[in-house]
Amino acid sequence: MTTIDDNTTATDPAQLGYAQALTELESLLTQLEGDDVDVDVLGASVERAAALIAVCRERLRAAELQVERVVADLDDAPVDPAAPDSTDPDDD
């Protein structure tokens, strides 16, 4: 019977980076998809997987907001009227 490594639960998921959380989640899912999962640790493993999914989603949301802020700052940046505009149709 496959036992799911319980050592991973020692680290609070919120303390993990996206890549670490995703790697652990993939490992857990591989173990959970097996035919001989240890029922005694199944519940804890599913809870851990749910916590890791929440961390990944939060990290993705934070990155998305950061990208949106950067793009918005670029859109709000003042344009130098003396700079040539490569999109000007009269330049042809």
VODREN-481461 format. One record per atom (N, C-alpha, C, O, CB): residue in one letter; x, y, z; atom name; residue number from 1. Coordinates in pm, 1 decimal. Glycine has a CB too. Example, Ala and Ser with C-alpha at 12.3 -4.5 7.8 and 13.67 -1.06 7.14 Angstrom:
2
residu,x,y,z,atome,num
A,1319.0,-569.0,780.0,N,1
A,1230.0,-450.0,780.0,CA,1
A,1320.0,-330.0,780.0,C,1
A,1423.6,-331.9,846.5,O,1
A,1130.8,-447.3,904.6,CB,1
S,1285.0,-225.0,708.0,N,2
S,1367.0,-106.0,714.0,CA,2
S,1290.0,3.0,787.0,C,2
S,1340.9,113.8,803.9,O,2
S,1408.4,-59.8,572.5,CB,2
***
This chain:
92
residu,x,y,z,atome,num
M,84.7,-118.8,0.0,N,1
M,0.0,0.0,0.0,CA,1
M,88.2,123.8,0.0,C,1
M,186.3,130.1,74.2,O,1
M,-95.8,0.6,122.2,CB,1
T,54.6,221.6,-81.8,N,2
T,130.5,345.3,-89.7,CA,2
T,94.8,435.0,26.9,C,2
T,-23.1,458.1,53.9,O,2
T,104.8,417.0,-222.6,CB,2
T,194.5,485.3,95.7,N,3
T,170.3,583.2,201.0,CA,3
T,215.5,718.6,151.1,C,3
T,320.5,732.0,88.1,O,3
T,243.7,544.8,332.7,CB,3
I,137.0,815.7,179.5,N,4
I,167.6,951.0,135.6,CA,4
I,259.5,1013.8,237.8,C,4
I,232.9,1009.6,357.9,O,4
I,38.6,1035.5,116.8,CB,4
D,367.1,1071.8,189.9,N,5
D,468.9,1130.5,275.8,CA,5
D,407.9,1241.0,360.1,C,5
D,359.3,1341.1,307.4,O,5
D,586.3,1184.7,192.5,CB,5
D,410.6,1222.1,490.7,N,6
D,351.6,1319.6,581.7,CA,6
D,450.7,1428.4,620.4,C,6
D,413.1,1522.0,691.0,O,6
D,300.2,1250.4,706.1,CB,6
N,575.5,1419.3,576.9,N,7
N,675.8,1520.4,611.0,CA,7
N,646.3,1654.2,546.3,C,7
N,690.1,1757.5,596.9,O,7
N,813.4,1473.5,569.9,CB,7
T,573.3,1655.3,435.9,N,8
T,545.6,1780.5,366.2,CA,8
T,453.9,1871.1,447.0,C,8
T,454.4,1992.6,427.4,O,8
T,483.6,1752.2,230.6,CB,8
T,374.5,1813.3,538.3,N,9
T,281.6,1894.7,615.5,CA,9
T,351.3,1977.8,722.0,C,9
T,287.7,2061.3,786.2,O,9
T,178.1,1807.1,679.8,CB,9
A,480.0,1956.6,741.7,N,10
A,554.0,2033.9,841.1,CA,10
A,566.7,2180.3,800.4,C,10
A,580.6,2267.4,886.3,O,10
A,692.3,1973.7,862.1,CB,10
T,562.2,2208.1,671.2,N,11
T,574.4,2344.3,621.8,CA,11
T,436.1,2402.3,595.9,C,11
T,354.3,2342.7,525.8,O,11
T,660.0,2348.8,493.8,CB,11
D,411.4,2519.0,653.4,N,12
D,285.2,2588.4,629.3,CA,12
D,277.3,2622.6,481.4,C,12
D,368.6,2686.4,429.0,O,12
D,272.6,2716.9,717.6,CB,12
P,170.5,2582.0,412.1,N,13
P,160.1,2610.6,268.7,CA,13
P,175.7,2758.9,235.2,C,13
P,230.4,2793.1,130.3,O,13
P,27.4,2561.7,216.8,CB,13
A,128.7,2845.8,321.8,N,14
A,138.3,2989.6,296.5,CA,14
A,282.6,3037.6,290.4,C,14
A,310.3,3144.1,235.2,O,14
A,63.7,3066.5,403.6,CB,14
Q,374.4,2960.1,346.5,N,15
Q,515.7,2997.0,346.3,CA,15
Q,587.9,2951.3,219.8,C,15
Q,703.8,2986.6,198.0,O,15
Q,584.3,2938.5,467.7,CB,15
L,520.0,2873.5,137.2,N,16
L,581.3,2820.0,15.7,CA,16
L,565.7,2917.3,-100.2,C,16
L,468.2,2992.1,-107.9,O,16
L,519.6,2684.6,-20.5,CB,16
G,661.7,2914.9,-188.7,N,17
G,648.6,2988.0,-313.4,CA,17
G,560.5,2908.7,-408.8,C,17
G,526.9,2793.3,-382.2,O,17
G,787.2,3015.7,-376.2,CB,17
Y,523.8,2970.4,-518.6,N,18
Y,436.0,2905.2,-616.5,CA,18
Y,497.1,2775.2,-667.8,C,18
Y,429.8,2672.1,-670.3,O,18
Y,407.7,2999.6,-734.0,CB,18
A,622.5,2778.8,-708.2,N,19
A,686.0,2659.8,-765.7,CA,19
A,692.9,2546.7,-664.0,C,19
A,669.3,2430.8,-698.0,O,19
A,826.8,2693.2,-816.3,CB,19
Q,725.0,2579.8,-539.7,N,20
Q,731.6,2476.6,-435.7,CA,20
Q,593.9,2415.9,-410.4,C,20
Q,580.2,2294.0,-400.2,O,20
Q,788.2,2535.3,-305.1,CB,20
A,492.2,2501.0,-400.3,N,21
A,356.7,2453.4,-375.5,CA,21
A,307.7,2366.7,-491.0,C,21
A,245.5,2262.6,-469.6,O,21
A,261.6,2571.6,-353.9,CB,21
L,335.9,2410.0,-612.6,N,22
L,292.4,2333.8,-729.0,CA,22
L,362.5,2198.6,-737.0,C,22
L,299.6,2098.0,-769.6,O,22
L,317.9,2413.3,-856.3,CB,22
T,491.2,2195.8,-707.6,N,23
T,566.5,2070.0,-708.6,CA,23
T,510.6,1972.7,-605.0,C,23
T,490.3,1854.6,-633.3,O,23
T,716.0,2096.2,-681.6,CB,23
E,486.5,2023.8,-485.8,N,24
E,431.0,1937.3,-381.4,CA,24
E,290.8,1890.0,-419.2,C,24
E,256.2,1773.8,-397.7,O,24
E,427.5,2011.2,-246.4,CB,24
L,210.4,1980.0,-475.4,N,25
L,75.3,1943.9,-516.7,CA,25
L,78.0,1834.2,-622.7,C,25
L,1.6,1738.0,-615.2,O,25
L,1.1,2066.8,-569.9,CB,25
E,165.4,1848.8,-720.4,N,26
E,176.3,1746.9,-824.8,CA,26
E,216.4,1612.3,-765.4,C,26
E,165.0,1508.2,-806.4,O,26
E,278.0,1790.0,-931.6,CB,26
S,307.3,1614.1,-669.6,N,27
S,350.0,1491.2,-603.7,CA,27
S,233.5,1427.5,-526.9,C,27
S,211.0,1306.7,-535.3,O,27
S,467.8,1519.7,-508.5,CB,27
L,160.9,1509.3,-453.0,N,28
L,45.3,1458.9,-379.4,CA,28
L,-58.6,1399.4,-473.7,C,28
L,-112.2,1291.7,-447.8,O,28
L,-17.5,1570.6,-296.2,CB,28
L,-86.5,1469.1,-582.1,N,29
L,-186.8,1420.2,-676.9,CA,29
L,-145.3,1288.3,-739.6,C,29
L,-228.6,1199.7,-759.2,O,29
L,-211.3,1523.5,-785.9,CB,29
T,-18.2,1274.5,-771.1,N,30
T,31.3,1148.2,-826.5,CA,30
T,8.0,1035.2,-726.7,C,30
T,-36.2,926.4,-763.5,O,30
T,182.0,1158.8,-862.2,CB,30
Q,38.1,1062.5,-600.5,N,31
Q,17.7,960.9,-497.4,CA,31
Q,-130.4,930.6,-476.8,C,31
Q,-168.2,814.7,-460.0,O,31
Q,80.1,1006.1,-365.9,CB,31
L,-214.3,1033.8,-478.0,N,32
L,-358.0,1015.3,-458.2,CA,32
L,-423.7,940.7,-574.0,C,32
L,-523.9,871.8,-555.1,O,32
L,-425.3,1149.6,-439.6,CB,32
E,-367.5,954.6,-692.9,N,33
E,-423.0,887.2,-809.8,CA,33
E,-386.0,739.0,-814.4,C,33
E,-439.0,664.3,-896.7,O,33
E,-375.4,955.8,-936.2,CB,33
G,-296.2,696.6,-727.2,N,34
G,-255.6,556.9,-722.7,CA,34
G,-370.2,467.4,-677.3,C,34
G,-466.7,513.8,-616.6,O,34
G,-136.0,539.8,-630.2,CB,34
D,-358.2,340.9,-707.1,N,35
D,-462.4,244.7,-672.3,CA,35
D,-457.3,199.6,-527.1,C,35
D,-555.1,145.4,-475.6,O,35
D,-452.1,125.3,-761.3,CB,35
D,-346.7,221.1,-462.3,N,36
D,-330.9,168.6,-327.0,CA,36
D,-297.5,277.6,-225.8,C,36
D,-199.8,267.3,-151.7,O,36
D,-223.0,63.0,-325.1,CB,36
V,-379.2,381.1,-223.6,N,37
V,-358.4,493.1,-131.5,CA,37
V,-393.5,448.8,10.0,C,37
V,-493.9,381.0,31.7,O,37
V,-443.8,616.6,-173.2,CB,37
D,-310.6,487.3,105.0,N,38
D,-335.2,456.9,245.5,CA,38
D,-453.3,541.5,294.0,C,38
D,-444.8,664.2,299.5,O,38
D,-207.6,483.5,332.1,CB,38
V,-560.9,475.7,328.2,N,39
V,-683.1,544.2,369.8,CA,39
V,-660.7,625.8,497.3,C,39
V,-728.3,726.1,520.1,O,39
V,-795.8,442.8,391.6,CB,39
D,-567.0,582.9,578.7,N,40
D,-541.6,652.1,705.0,CA,40
D,-486.8,793.4,685.2,C,40
D,-501.3,877.8,773.6,O,40
D,-444.7,571.7,788.6,CB,40
V,-425.1,819.9,572.5,N,41
V,-369.7,953.3,548.0,CA,41
V,-441.9,1024.6,433.4,C,41
V,-404.8,1135.9,396.0,O,41
V,-220.3,943.3,516.9,CB,41
L,-543.6,961.2,378.6,N,42
L,-614.6,1018.6,264.4,CA,42
L,-675.0,1155.4,295.5,C,42
L,-657.2,1250.2,219.1,O,42
L,-723.8,924.1,219.0,CB,42
G,-745.3,1165.4,406.3,N,43
G,-809.8,1291.7,443.4,CA,43
G,-709.3,1404.4,460.8,C,43
G,-730.4,1515.0,411.0,O,43
G,-889.2,1274.2,571.5,CB,43
A,-601.0,1376.9,530.7,N,44
A,-497.9,1479.0,552.7,CA,44
A,-432.8,1519.2,421.0,C,44
A,-399.4,1635.9,400.4,O,44
A,-391.0,1427.6,651.1,CB,44
S,-415.1,1422.6,332.6,N,45
S,-353.2,1452.6,203.4,CA,45
S,-443.4,1540.6,117.5,C,45
S,-396.1,1631.8,49.8,O,45
S,-320.4,1323.1,128.8,CB,45
V,-572.1,1512.9,120.7,N,46
V,-666.4,1594.6,44.2,CA,46
V,-672.7,1735.4,102.1,C,46
V,-679.8,1832.8,27.1,O,46
V,-807.0,1530.2,43.8,CB,46
E,-670.2,1747.1,233.4,N,47
E,-668.0,1880.5,296.4,CA,47
E,-541.9,1956.7,256.9,C,47
E,-547.7,2075.7,225.7,O,47
E,-676.2,1868.2,450.5,CB,47
R,-428.7,1887.8,258.3,N,48
R,-301.7,1951.3,219.0,CA,48
R,-308.8,1995.8,73.9,C,48
R,-265.1,2105.9,40.6,O,48
R,-182.2,1854.3,239.6,CB,48
A,-363.1,1912.0,-12.0,N,49
A,-376.0,1947.0,-154.1,CA,49
A,-464.1,2070.9,-170.3,C,49
A,-432.0,2159.7,-249.4,O,49
A,-435.0,1828.2,-234.7,CB,49
A,-573.4,2077.5,-97.0,N,50
A,-662.4,2194.1,-104.7,CA,50
A,-589.4,2321.2,-60.5,C,50
A,-605.1,2426.8,-121.7,O,50
A,-788.2,2171.9,-17.4,CB,50
A,-509.6,2310.4,45.8,N,51
A,-433.6,2426.4,93.2,CA,51
A,-330.2,2469.5,-10.8,C,51
A,-309.0,2588.8,-32.3,O,51
A,-364.2,2394.3,227.1,CB,51
L,-266.5,2372.3,-74.6,N,52
L,-167.1,2404.7,-178.0,CA,52
L,-233.1,2469.7,-299.6,C,52
L,-177.3,2561.9,-359.1,O,52
L,-91.1,2277.8,-221.2,CB,52
I,-351.3,2421.6,-336.2,N,53
I,-425.2,2482.9,-447.3,CA,53
I,-458.0,2627.8,-414.0,C,53
I,-445.1,2715.7,-499.2,O,53
I,-555.2,2403.7,-477.9,CB,53
A,-500.2,2653.1,-290.7,N,54
A,-531.9,2790.6,-249.0,CA,54
A,-409.0,2880.0,-258.1,C,54
A,-418.4,2994.6,-302.1,O,54
A,-587.3,2792.1,-105.5,CB,54
V,-294.3,2828.1,-216.6,N,55
V,-169.9,2905.4,-223.9,CA,55
V,-136.2,2937.1,-369.3,C,55
V,-102.4,3051.0,-401.7,O,55
V,-53.3,2828.2,-157.3,CB,55
C,-145.0,2838.0,-456.3,N,56
C,-114.3,2859.8,-598.1,CA,56
C,-207.2,2964.1,-658.9,C,56
C,-162.7,3052.7,-731.9,O,56
C,-125.0,2728.2,-676.3,CB,56
R,-335.0,2953.4,-628.9,N,57
R,-431.2,3051.7,-681.2,CA,57
R,-399.0,3192.3,-632.6,C,57
R,-404.2,3288.1,-709.7,O,57
R,-573.8,3014.1,-640.1,CB,57
E,-365.9,3204.2,-504.9,N,58
E,-333.0,3336.0,-448.8,CA,58
E,-207.3,3393.2,-513.7,C,58
E,-202.5,3511.7,-546.7,O,58
E,-313.8,3326.5,-296.3,CB,58
R,-106.5,3309.8,-531.7,N,59
R,17.1,3356.6,-596.1,CA,59
R,-11.3,3401.2,-739.7,C,59
R,43.4,3501.6,-785.4,O,59
R,125.0,3245.0,-595.0,CB,59
L,-96.3,3327.2,-810.7,N,60
L,-131.4,3365.5,-947.6,CA,60
L,-209.3,3496.6,-950.4,C,60
L,-184.3,3582.4,-1035.1,O,60
L,-213.3,3254.8,-1014.5,CB,60
R,-304.4,3512.1,-857.0,N,61
R,-380.6,3637.9,-849.0,CA,61
R,-288.8,3756.0,-820.6,C,61
R,-303.3,3862.3,-881.0,O,61
R,-488.8,3628.6,-740.2,CB,61
A,-195.4,3737.9,-729.8,N,62
A,-102.1,3845.2,-695.2,CA,62
A,-15.4,3882.5,-815.1,C,62
A,8.6,4000.5,-840.5,O,62
A,-13.5,3803.3,-576.9,CB,62
A,31.2,3782.4,-888.1,N,63
A,112.7,3809.8,-1006.6,CA,63
A,30.1,3880.9,-1113.1,C,63
A,79.4,3972.1,-1179.4,O,63
A,171.7,3679.3,-1063.2,CB,63
E,-93.9,3839.8,-1129.7,N,64
E,-181.0,3903.7,-1227.7,CA,64
E,-203.9,4051.0,-1193.1,C,64
E,-198.2,4136.9,-1281.1,O,64
E,-315.2,3829.7,-1235.8,CB,64
L,-229.2,4079.7,-1067.7,N,65
L,-248.1,4219.3,-1024.8,CA,65
L,-122.2,4301.1,-1046.1,C,65
L,-128.6,4416.6,-1088.5,O,65
L,-289.0,4225.3,-877.4,CB,65
Q,-8.5,4241.5,-1017.0,N,66
Q,118.3,4312.2,-1036.1,CA,66
Q,139.6,4344.8,-1183.5,C,66
Q,180.7,4455.9,-1217.0,O,66
Q,235.9,4228.1,-982.5,CB,66
V,112.3,4249.9,-1270.7,N,67
V,127.1,4273.1,-1415.0,CA,67
V,29.4,4380.7,-1460.6,C,67
V,66.3,4468.3,-1538.8,O,67
V,104.1,4142.0,-1494.8,CB,67
E,-93.8,4375.4,-1413.2,N,68
E,-192.6,4476.6,-1450.4,CA,68
E,-148.7,4616.3,-1406.3,C,68
E,-168.2,4713.2,-1479.6,O,68
E,-328.8,4442.7,-1389.1,CB,68
R,-89.5,4627.1,-1286.9,N,69
R,-41.4,4757.9,-1238.6,CA,69
R,72.4,4809.0,-1326.1,C,69
R,76.8,4927.3,-1359.6,O,69
R,5.4,4748.0,-1091.4,CB,69
V,163.6,4721.2,-1362.7,N,70
V,275.8,4761.9,-1447.3,CA,70
V,225.1,4808.8,-1582.6,C,70
V,268.6,4912.4,-1633.0,O,70
V,375.8,4646.1,-1464.9,CB,70
V,133.4,4733.2,-1641.6,N,71
V,78.2,4770.8,-1772.5,CA,71
V,0.9,4903.0,-1761.3,C,71
V,10.3,4988.1,-1849.8,O,71
V,-14.6,4658.2,-1827.2,CB,71
A,-74.4,4919.5,-1653.8,N,72
A,-148.2,5044.7,-1634.0,CA,72
A,-51.9,5162.0,-1619.5,C,72
A,-77.7,5270.5,-1671.7,O,72
A,-239.3,5035.0,-1510.0,CB,72
D,59.0,5140.5,-1548.7,N,73
D,158.8,5246.8,-1534.5,CA,73
D,219.7,5281.7,-1670.1,C,73
D,248.0,5398.4,-1697.3,O,73
D,269.4,5204.5,-1435.8,CB,73
L,239.6,5182.0,-1754.4,N,74
L,292.7,5208.6,-1888.6,CA,74
L,192.8,5289.3,-1971.1,C,74
L,230.9,5380.4,-2044.6,O,74
L,326.4,5076.4,-1960.8,CB,74
D,65.7,5255.3,-1958.1,N,75
D,-38.5,5326.8,-2031.5,CA,75
D,-52.7,5471.0,-1983.5,C,75
D,-88.4,5559.8,-2060.9,O,75
D,-171.6,5254.1,-2017.4,CB,75
D,-24.4,5493.5,-1855.0,N,76
D,-37.9,5627.6,-1796.6,CA,76
D,88.9,5710.5,-1809.4,C,76
D,89.3,5828.7,-1774.9,O,76
D,-75.9,5616.9,-1651.0,CB,76
A,196.3,5650.0,-1858.6,N,77
A,322.9,5722.2,-1870.2,CA,77
A,308.0,5836.2,-1970.0,C,77
A,246.1,5819.3,-2075.0,O,77
A,437.1,5626.9,-1913.2,CB,77
P,364.8,5953.0,-1937.5,N,78
P,355.1,6065.9,-2030.1,CA,78
P,429.9,6035.4,-2160.0,C,78
P,536.0,5972.8,-2160.1,O,78
P,411.1,6194.3,-1965.0,CB,78
V,372.0,6081.0,-2268.4,N,79
V,432.4,6061.3,-2400.2,CA,79
V,512.8,6184.9,-2435.7,C,79
V,464.4,6296.8,-2419.0,O,79
V,324.2,6032.6,-2508.8,CB,79
D,634.4,6166.7,-2484.1,N,80
D,719.3,6276.8,-2526.5,CA,80
D,675.0,6318.5,-2666.8,C,80
D,693.1,6242.3,-2761.8,O,80
D,871.1,6236.5,-2523.7,CB,80
P,617.3,6438.3,-2681.6,N,81
P,568.4,6479.9,-2813.1,CA,81
P,680.1,6497.2,-2916.4,C,81
P,653.1,6496.5,-3036.5,O,81
P,491.9,6609.2,-2800.0,CB,81
A,803.8,6512.6,-2872.0,N,82
A,915.1,6529.3,-2964.3,CA,82
A,965.9,6395.4,-3017.1,C,82
A,1039.1,6390.7,-3116.0,O,82
A,1028.0,6604.4,-2896.4,CB,82
A,927.2,6287.5,-2951.4,N,83
A,973.2,6154.1,-2993.1,CA,83
A,897.7,6112.6,-3119.3,C,83
A,777.6,6137.2,-3130.6,O,83
A,952.2,6048.6,-2878.7,CB,83
P,966.9,6050.3,-3213.3,N,84
P,898.5,6003.0,-3335.5,CA,84
P,799.3,5893.2,-3300.7,C,84
P,827.7,5806.6,-3218.0,O,84
P,1001.1,5951.0,-3440.3,CB,84
D,684.3,5897.3,-3363.4,N,85
D,580.1,5798.4,-3341.2,CA,85
D,578.5,5701.0,-3456.7,C,85
D,546.6,5738.2,-3569.6,O,85
D,442.5,5865.2,-3324.4,CB,85
S,612.7,5577.2,-3429.4,N,86
S,622.4,5478.2,-3537.1,CA,86
S,485.3,5434.9,-3587.4,C,86
S,476.4,5364.2,-3687.7,O,86
S,700.2,5356.6,-3489.7,CB,86
T,377.6,5476.1,-3519.1,N,87
T,244.9,5438.7,-3563.3,CA,87
T,175.5,5549.4,-3641.4,C,87
T,58.7,5534.7,-3677.4,O,87
T,161.5,5400.1,-3445.4,CB,87
D,244.1,5659.2,-3668.4,N,88
D,186.6,5771.1,-3741.4,CA,88
D,169.0,5733.6,-3887.3,C,88
D,268.0,5706.5,-3955.1,O,88
D,274.5,5896.3,-3728.0,CB,88
P,44.4,5731.1,-3938.9,N,89
P,21.3,5691.3,-4078.4,CA,89
P,75.6,5793.1,-4179.7,C,89
P,93.5,5758.4,-4296.5,O,89
P,-127.4,5671.3,-4101.9,CB,89
D,102.2,5917.0,-4138.3,N,90
D,152.8,6019.0,-4230.4,CA,90
D,301.7,6003.7,-4258.3,C,90
D,355.8,6073.7,-4343.9,O,90
D,125.9,6156.9,-4174.4,CB,90
D,368.7,5913.2,-4187.7,N,91
D,512.5,5894.2,-4206.4,CA,91
D,544.8,5814.2,-4332.6,C,91
D,661.9,5803.4,-4368.9,O,91
D,571.4,5824.4,-4085.3,CB,91
D,446.2,5758.7,-4399.6,N,92
D,472.9,5676.2,-4516.9,CA,92
D,514.6,5754.9,-4635.2,C,92
D,540.3,5698.1,-4741.3,O,92
D,354.7,5596.9,-4552.0,CB,92
***
